Amino acid sequence: MLNGIVRLCVAAWLVTMTDGASAQGLPASVTAPYQEYQAAIEAGDAAALLDAARRAYEAGEAARIDTLTLATLAENYGFAATANQRFDTAQDAWRDAARLSDRGNADPVDRAWRWHNAATIALQNSDNDDAYACSRNAVQALEELDGDYSEASDFAADAFLTRSMVAMGRGRISDSGAAALQAIGLFERHLDAPDTRYGLALLYAGVSQTLDQEFELATYSLHMARDVLSDVSPGHSNAATLQAALTSARLNLYHDDEAETEAAFARLYDRLAANRFHAERYSEPEDVRPVAEQAEAEERPCCDAQSLVRREPRYPEDALWSDLDGVVYVRFDVTAEGRTDNVEVIGAFPPGVFDQASIRAVRNWRYAPATRDGEPVSRENVETRFDFRIAR
């Protein structure tokens, strides 16, 4: 359906462009195929739309029309290619539209919109390098609005989320976290109910906050992410990683001083209760430490395994030279002999970059084994987190 693809404000602008074509001095080689483009929209003919959009854009290039009008024709071409699932063509067209917008010093909203679409289509094409560059440009254009996103409210949150996602995948975790926080604020302002996008933004923010050792904020973000995603997207692909991240962050809220621990969890409750999406879930004060966590503690051996040799993983050279940060969550068992076994990565950001270094490190750890009734026993499902951050 073309109605799901054509942005109405753009279509309205283009009607004005056509009506005033002679005043703008546009040649017939441009206006004729563009009129066919409009007719294809009205007829819902996707194939004709693509053909007309291509001819209008190519005619505009050949005639060397003004930059901003050519940018709009490139945007039309991108829309039409998307409608026909010609994603390689769409990626090139959206990128052309964005570059022309930059060259013509277009309004920041238009530039951000075009770069965001270029990034989205690049992701569709698994071109993560281009998605990273385009999403950066989209966010930079939005930042020119100085926090007033009212004219970009239909896409700004998604643009920040896209930036957060691709930056996380590229090991630019601080950039990811900053973009995620922008997305969260916009989602909370405009959404009627939480959705998957909001949950993912909370996840990326929480991972970044963990790396910054802001554990109270991280626990809040990850707790919200878990609750939102479990409601709106049960069984999502990040479920295991999210739970590991939440467990890791929450453990840092426990202190030797019990009063300090209670205060930390009280602050966490207050943050959760203040979120309008969770007012009913947290309508009464409660211990936000899950019952499952307490039950697991009761099932553990009376004397848990104690670390004897624990060397941190080496920073992979490729990641070091590429200036990548990362977080890896690992699960393993400790045998009755004090060795590690069944070492596995639960989740990692970015995936696959720091996994092997983390596994190698844990395999060389040694423990005083757990005991029960004075006898050594195995300890299963120990979890740990590795933070990889380059000093800058």
Buried (B, 14 or more C-beta within 10 A) or exposed (E): EBEEBBBEEBBEEBEEBBEEBEEEEBEEBBBBBBBBBBEBBEEEBBEBBBBBBBBBBBBBBEBEBEBBBBBBBBBBBBBBBBBBEBBEBBBBBBBBBBBBBBEBEBBBBBBBBBBBBBBBBBBBBEBBEBBBBBBBBBBBBBEEBEEEBEBBEEBBBBBBBBBBBBBBBBBBBBBBBBBBBBBBBBBBEEBEEBBEBBBBBBBBBBBBBBBBEBBBBBBBBBBBBBBBBBBBBEEBEBBBBBBBBBBBBBEBBEEEEEEEBEEBBEBBBEBBBEBEBBEEBBEEEEEBBBEEEEEEEEEBBEBBBEEEEEEEBEBBEEBEEEEBBBBBBBBBBBBBEBBBEEBEBBBBBBBEBBBEBBBEBBEEBBBBBBBEEEEBBBBBEBBBBBBBBEEE
